[in-house]
Amino acid sequence: MKNKKILVLTYCGKKKLQGVHKAKDIYLSNRIKAVRKICEKFNLSFGIVSAKYGIIDGEKEIEAYEKILENEEEVNILVPTSVENLKQINPDLVIFFGAAKMYRLLVKKSCDILKIPVEFYGFGIMGGFKDFINRLKQIKNKENI
């Protein structure tokens, strides 16, 4: 994994700052804050799977919105935008943390189109967080060999 770009994603949350902010700052959920903090600790790219914007880089400026990704039709609408955004980010591996089924589907479909390997972690509210962290530690240890 030496010099590989890892993109860590989690899905959006309901509570947001109002107005326009970077995606990494706009969401107020503890899950998103925890995933972001781990990414900063391990110096990994952080992104959001948004119900409005699709897969986005955490640095992207976005406006607050009220939307939930509820079905596969909505997923399919966001795939082209997500694919284009992934092309710009250009990760070698995507790791998604979260249990939300439609958001996972959006990540899978988008990564499959670009043939980007993807790993999924998480269940329930924060279940599987330890496995997720252990995987990120493993990746960072391989980079330092």
C-alpha positions, 0 to 999 in steps of 0.5 A: 500500500506504499504511496497509495491514496486511501479515501475513507467515506461515511454517509451524511447526517441529518444535523448540519450547520446552516449555510455553505461549509466544507463537507467535512465541517457541515455535518454535526453527527458524532459518527462523522466527527469520529471518522474524520478525526481518525482520518486526520490522525492517519493522514487519510483522505476523508469524504462524505456520501451525501444524499444530495451531492453523491460521493464528495471530497471532505474539502468540497464546499456545499450548502446545507440541505434536507434529504435522505437517500431512500431508494435505488432510483435515487442512488442511480441518479447520483452514480454519474456525479459520484463517478466524476467526483471519484475520478477527481479524487482518484483513490486507489482504495475506498473504505466506507464506514456506516450501515446505511444500505442505500449509501453503501449501494451508491459507493459500491456502484460508483467504485465498481464502474471505476474498478476501485477496490472498496471495503465496507465496515460498520453496522447499527449506529457505531458497530464495527468501529473497532474493526474499521480503526484496526483496518486503517492502522493496518494500512498505515503500518504497511505504508511505513514498511 
